[in-house]
């Protein structure tokens, strides 16, 4: 769907955009190119929460659509509705880039480092290694030395050509390999990092340990792939999946080289159009030449979600996503009882936990489950203090909340 088709479709079939255009005196025919998008206000996360069903096109029945839920790691989760065709098209945009730039396709032997999977009942869980003829999947929450040694052996036996992981977990694994003087297979040609803001020092560490090209993937649950880095290290917008604007505090586009925040328009979600959706990550549009062949706009991401690690006994670190898993397990049982949360590690075995609940009478039950889940995942004998609010205020600058903060002195594992 091109921009003109998207604008007409949104105006004619969604109550939210029909009302928005009329209120702002904008005719859909007035929006013909990217610069014309500035005639419309941005779409915020709060807009989506408050108007979820008015954003859905009347061409679709709700039961026809696939519902995806954002992680909520930076605030209250969102529900995004998509068609299967739209999801396939968005994924195909990413697949084309990988194949054209790095030769990665469906037949490439792949190692996935994954955070969550769901059991047969639909509950988030940590599953053991999954393996077939073309892929191997390893869980990022593993911190046991024996299991990490086993992971090295799995990879060396499997000889993958491609690894897909979030940066923070692969960085921990890279440090383990380096600190234990282990050898990793030279079959790995390319590593794709996604889901978090990644520092240049972290990319360099991963490159040096695995001796492979590194792709930096910038995307979101709402739109899927937004931009990928090429072999030259430049971050290219996937122009057949999204339109990216970088805007100032008044949501007007900035000039090339000027810092702003990212607004994204999805071209492949006709079920729930997202036009000028304010992601809020800082970026600049680059004016550099690149001979890789991709024609998309080039951007440089300046900020985004950075995962902190939870400190464990014996100088171990674990990805803080384990805490998100614990909260989601409780939400699965109690029908999304926890609307927002923030967890602060003050000392090795001391955590302050703030919850926003849909029903305050469930405080005792939620606390009991949270303590039990913490014990199950290795946080034994912790002192956990619980606090409750009606709302966790986002950072005024970024519009986001960090779901985990580690106040213990930082470790070399951060790669800084």
C-alpha positions in Angstrom: 0.0 0.0 0.0 1.5 3.4 -1.0 1.0 6.6 1.0 -1.9 7.9 -1.1 -3.8 4.5 -0.8 -3.1 4.4 3.0 -4.4 7.9 3.7 -7.6 7.3 1.6 -8.1 3.9 3.3 -7.6 5.3 6.8 -10.0 8.2 6.2 -12.8 6.1 4.6 -12.7 3.0 6.8 -11.6 4.0 10.3 -13.6 6.1 12.7 -10.5 7.6 14.4 -8.9 9.0 11.2 -12.2 10.1 9.7 -12.8 12.2 12.8 -9.2 13.4 12.9 -9.2 14.6 9.3 -12.4 16.5 9.8 -11.4 18.1 13.1 -8.1 19.3 11.6 -9.6 20.4 8.2 -7.4 18.1 6.2 -8.6 16.6 3.0 -7.0 13.2 2.2 -6.2 14.5 -1.3 -3.9 17.1 0.4 -1.5 14.4 1.5 0.4 13.2 -1.6 4.0 13.0 -0.3 5.9 12.4 2.9 6.3 16.2 3.7 2.5 16.5 3.6 2.1 14.2 6.6 3.1 17.1 8.9 -0.5 18.4 8.3 -1.7 15.7 10.6 -1.0 15.4 14.4 1.1 12.5 15.6 -0.4 9.3 16.9 0.8 8.6 20.5 0.7 5.4 22.5 -2.1 7.0 24.7 -4.1 7.7 21.5 -3.9 4.0 20.6 -4.8 2.8 24.1 -7.8 5.2 24.2 -9.0 4.5 20.7 -8.0 1.0 19.9 -11.1 -0.2 18.2 -11.8 3.1 16.5 -8.4 2.7 14.8 -9.5 -0.6 13.3 -10.8 -0.5 9.7 -14.5 -1.4 9.3 -13.5 -3.6 6.4 -12.5 -6.3 8.9 -14.2 -8.3 11.6 -12.2 -8.4 14.8 -12.1 -12.2 14.8 -10.4 -12.1 11.4 -7.4 -10.3 12.8 -4.3 -11.3 14.6 -3.8 -9.4 17.9 -0.2 -8.6 19.0 0.7 -7.1 22.3 3.7 -4.8 22.8 6.1 -5.8 25.6 5.1 -2.9 27.9 8.7 -2.8 28.9 8.6 1.0 28.7 5.1 1.5 30.0 1.6 0.1 29.6 1.3 -2.5 26.8 -0.5 -1.8 23.6 -2.8 -4.1 21.5 -2.1 -3.9 17.8 -4.4 -5.7 15.3 -3.1 -7.0 11.9 -4.1 -9.1 9.0 -1.9 -12.2 8.3 -1.3 -10.8 4.8 0.0 -7.5 6.4 2.3 -9.4 8.7 3.7 -11.5 5.8 4.3 -8.4 3.8 6.1 -6.6 6.7 8.2 -9.7 7.3 9.0 -10.0 3.6 10.4 -6.5 3.6 12.9 -7.6 6.2 13.7 -10.8 4.5 14.5 -9.1 1.2 17.0 -6.8 2.9 18.7 -9.7 4.7 18.9 -11.8 1.5 20.1 -8.9 -0.7 22.7 -7.6 1.7 23.9 -10.8 3.5 22.6 -13.8 1.6 20.4 -14.9 4.4 17.2 -16.8 3.4 14.9 -19.6 4.7 17.5 -22.2 4.0 20.3 -20.5 6.0 21.4 -22.5 9.1 20.3 -20.3 12.0 20.9 -20.0 15.7 18.2 -18.1 17.6 18.7 -16.7 21.1 15.1 -16.2 22.2 13.5 -14.6 25.3 10.1 -16.1 25.5 8.0 -18.9 24.1 4.5 -20.1 25.0 3.5 -23.5 26.2 0.4 -25.4 24.9 -1.8 -23.4 27.4 -0.6 -20.1 26.0 1.5 -19.2 29.0 5.0 -17.6 28.6 7.7 -20.0 29.6 11.3 -20.9 29.3 11.6 -24.0 27.1 14.7 -26.2 26.6 16.7 -26.1 23.4 14.6 -26.6 20.2 16.4 -27.9 17.2 15.5 -29.0 13.7 17.4 -29.5 10.5 17.8 -25.8 9.9 17.7 -24.0 13.2 18.8 -24.2 16.8 17.2 -22.1 19.6 18.9 -21.2 22.9 17.3 -19.4 25.8 18.9 -16.1 26.7 18.2 -16.5 30.5 20.8 -19.2 30.9 23.6 -18.2 33.3 24.8 -21.6 34.6 28.4 -22.1 33.4 27.8 -25.8 32.5 24.8 -24.8 30.3 26.8 -22.0 28.7 29.6 -24.5 27.9 26.9 -26.8 26.4 25.6 -23.8 24.3 29.1 -23.4 22.8 29.2 -27.1 22.0 25.7 -27.0 20.5 26.7 -24.1 18.2 30.0 -25.7 17.2 28.3 -29.0 16.4 25.5 -27.3 14.5 27.7 -24.8 12.6 25.1 -22.1 12.0 25.7 -19.4 9.4 23.5 -16.8 11.0 22.7 -15.8 14.7 19.7 -13.7 15.7 19.7 -12.3 19.2 19.1 -9.3 21.4 22.4 -7.5 22.1 22.5 -7.7 25.9 22.3 -11.5 25.9 24.7 -12.1 23.1 27.1 -9.7 24.8 27.0 -11.9 28.0 27.6 -15.0 25.9 30.5 -13.3 24.1 32.1 -12.4 27.4 31.7 -16.0 28.6 33.4 -17.3 25.5 36.2 -14.8 25.7 36.8 -15.1 29.5 37.0 -18.9 29.3 39.2 -18.9 26.2 36.7 -21.0 24.2 36.6 -21.4 20.5 33.5 -20.7 18.5 32.8 -22.1 15.0 34.0 -20.1 12.0 30.8 -21.0 10.1 29.0 -17.9 11.5 28.9 -15.3 8.7 26.3 -12.8 10.1 24.8 -11.8 13.4 21.6 -9.8 13.6 20.9 -7.7 16.8 17.4 -6.6 17.5 15.1 -5.4 20.2 17.4 -3.0 22.1 19.6 0.1 21.5 23.1 -1.2 20.9 26.4 0.6 21.6 29.2 0.7 19.1 31.5 -0.9 21.7 29.0 -3.8 22.1 28.9 -4.3 18.3 32.7 -4.4 18.2 32.9 -6.9 21.1 30.5 -9.2 19.4 32.3 -8.9 16.0 35.6 -9.7 17.6 34.4 -12.8 19.4 32.3 -14.3 16.6 34.4 -12.9 13.7 31.2 -12.1 11.7 29.3 -9.3 10.1 26.8 -7.6 12.5 23.4 -6.3 11.3 21.7 -3.8 13.6 17.9 -4.2 13.3 15.7 -1.4 14.4 12.0 -2.2 14.6 8.9 -2.5 16.8 6.1 -4.9 17.4 3.7 -2.3 16.0 5.4 -2.1 12.6 8.0 -4.9 12.5 11.2 -3.8 10.6 11.9 -0.1 10.4 15.6 0.1 9.5 18.6 -2.3 9.0 22.3 -1.6 8.8 24.1 -2.6 5.7 27.7 -4.0 5.4 28.9 -0.4 5.4 27.3 0.1 8.8 24.7 2.6 7.6 21.2 2.2 8.9 18.7 2.2 6.0 14.9 2.6 6.3 12.8 -0.2 4.9 10.9 2.1 2.6 8.5 -0.7 1.4 7.3 -1.3 4.9 7.4 2.1 6.7 7.8 5.9 6.2 10.1 7.4 8.8 9.9 11.1 9.9 12.3 12.7 12.3 10.5 15.5 14.1 11.1 18.2 16.6 9.2 19.0 19.9 6.4 20.5 17.8 6.3 17.4 15.6 7.5 19.2 12.5 10.2 17.5 10.4 13.8 18.5 11.1 16.5 19.0 8.6 19.1 16.3 7.7 21.8 16.1 10.4 19.5 17.6 13.1 18.4 15.5 16.1 14.8 14.7 16.6 12.5 11.8 17.5 11.1 9.1 15.3 7.6 9.0 13.8 6.8 6.0 11.8 3.9 5.3 9.3 3.2 1.7 8.6 2.5 0.8 4.9 1.5 -2.8 5.5 -1.1 -2.7 8.2 -4.4 -1.9 6.6 -6.4 -3.5 9.5 -5.2 -0.9 12.0 -3.5 2.0 10.2 -0.7 3.7 12.2 0.0 7.1 10.7 2.7 9.4 12.2 3.0 7.0 15.1 5.4 8.6 17.7 8.0 6.0 18.7 10.0 8.6 20.6 13.5 7.2 20.0 16.0 9.9 19.2 17.6 9.9 15.7 19.1 11.9 12.9 18.7 11.6 9.2 22.2 11.0 7.7 23.4 12.7 4.6 26.2 10.2 3.9 26.8 8.3 0.7 26.5 4.6 0.7 27.3 2.2 -2.2 25.4 -0.8 -0.8 22.6 -0.3 -3.3 19.7 0.2 -0.9 17.7 3.4 -1.7 16.0 3.9 1.6 16.5 7.0 3.8 19.6 6.6 6.1 19.2 7.3 9.8 21.3 7.0 12.9 19.6 5.9 16.1 20.7 8.0 19.1 18.7 6.4 21.9 16.3 3.6 22.5 15.5 0.8 25.0 18.7 -0.3 26.7 18.4 -3.5 28.7 19.9 -3.6 32.2 21.0 -6.8 33.8 19.8 -8.2 37.1 22.7 -8.9 39.5 22.8 -12.5 40.8 25.1 -14.2 43.4 28.6 -15.1 42.5 29.0 -12.1 40.2 26.5 -13.5 37.7 24.2 -11.3 35.6 20.9 -12.2 33.9 18.9 -10.3 31.3 16.2 -8.3 33.1 13.6 -9.7 30.7 13.2 -12.5 33.3 11.3 -10.0 35.4 9.0 -9.2 32.5 8.4 -12.9 32.1 7.5 -13.1 35.8 5.0 -10.3 35.5 3.5 -11.7 32.3 3.0 -15.1 34.0 1.0 -13.4 36.7 -1.0 -11.5 34.1 -1.7 -14.7 32.2 -3.3 -16.2 35.4 -5.1 -13.0 36.6 -6.2 -11.6 33.2 -3.8 -8.7 32.9 -4.1 -7.6 36.5 -0.8 -5.7 36.4 -1.2 -2.6 34.1 2.3 -1.1 34.8 5.3 -2.1 36.8 8.8 -1.0 37.7 11.4 -3.0 39.6 14.5 -1.5 41.2 17.3 -3.7 42.5 18.8 -1.7 45.4 21.1 -4.5 46.7 21.9 -8.0 45.6 18.9 -9.5 47.4 16.8 -6.3 47.8 14.2 -5.3 45.3 11.6 -2.5 45.4 8.6 -3.3 43.2 5.9 -0.8 42.1 2.7 -2.1 40.6 -0.3 -0.4 39.0 -3.2 -2.9 39.4 -6.6 -3.0 37.8 -8.1 -4.2 41.2 -6.4 -3.2 44.5 -8.1 -6.1 46.4 -5.7 -8.5 44.6 -2.5 -7.0 46.2 -1.9 -9.9 48.5 -2.4 -12.5 45.8 -0.1 -10.7 43.4 2.6 -10.3 46.0 2.4 -14.0 46.8 2.7 -15.0 43.2 5.5 -12.6 42.5 7.5 -13.9 45.4 6.9 -17.5 44.4 8.0 -16.7 40.8 11.1 -14.9 41.9 12.1 -18.0 44.0 11.4 -20.3 41.0 13.8 -18.3 38.8 16.7 -18.2 41.3 16.0 -15.1 43.4 15.9 -17.0 46.7 15.6 -15.3 50.1 15.2 -11.8 48.5 13.7 -8.9 50.5 11.0 -7.5 48.2 9.1 -4.3 49.1 5.9 -3.6 47.2 4.5 -0.2 46.4 1.4 0.7 44.5 0.4 3.7 42.4 -2.5 4.7 40.2 0.0 5.5 37.4 3.7 5.3 36.7 4.6 8.6 35.1 6.8 8.2 32.0 10.0 10.1 31.6 9.0 13.6 30.4 11.8 13.6 27.7 11.4 10.2 26.2 7.8 9.3 27.1 8.9 5.9 28.3 9.3 4.1 31.6 12.2 1.7 32.4 10.6 -1.5 33.8 13.9 -2.4 35.6 16.6 -0.3 37.2 19.8 -1.8 38.7 21.2 0.6 41.4 24.1 -1.8 42.1 27.4 -0.6 40.8 27.7 -1.4 37.0 29.7 -4.3 35.7 32.1 -4.7 32.8 29.5 -6.9 31.1 27.7 -3.7 30.0 30.5 -3.3 27.4 30.9 0.4 28.1 
